[in-house]
């Protein structure tokens, strides 16, 4: 029984470590919605200390990265990941207006979930991969009838064109 329990605990420990294996900057790139936030952020900028909860974290490769807050954004020059000798992944954020790096430990990265904790393990943020691409509304102007016609090469043709033409999304033989 003791061997079975030890084996199960070992397998559980190995599966927990397997959640974050060979993580790189490209895998965490994108927009992450904040769905959990708590603990102490005493070493962080004023947005955290005032109890202002961020709405999302946007990690962009080669461009500004930001935490979006309801009243303002916290901008970063960039981000990178490192892996410690103990196998912990550290997310480093470089603020655009200072040289002091903000560090988070990646405690979970799995199935569209990203959990970060402060380096002193007193604060935590839970994030979900955003399903949106920031497009809020799409509209089509149907007030003007589309009377243009195109040949099979996508070139606009006149009304008297012969052969197969595409008009209003449908093929017609003229």
DARATA-V900171 format. One record per helix or strand. SS is the DSSP state (H for helix, E for strand). FROM is the first residue (numbers start at 0). TO is the last residue. If there is no record, write none. Layout:
SS & FROM & TO
SS & FROM & TO
This chain:
H & 1 & 17
H & 24 & 27
E & 29 & 38
H & 45 & 48
E & 53 & 58
E & 64 & 68
E & 72 & 82
E & 88 & 94
E & 100 & 109
E & 112 & 117
E & 122 & 128
E & 148 & 149
E & 155 & 156
E & 163 & 166
E & 169 & 172
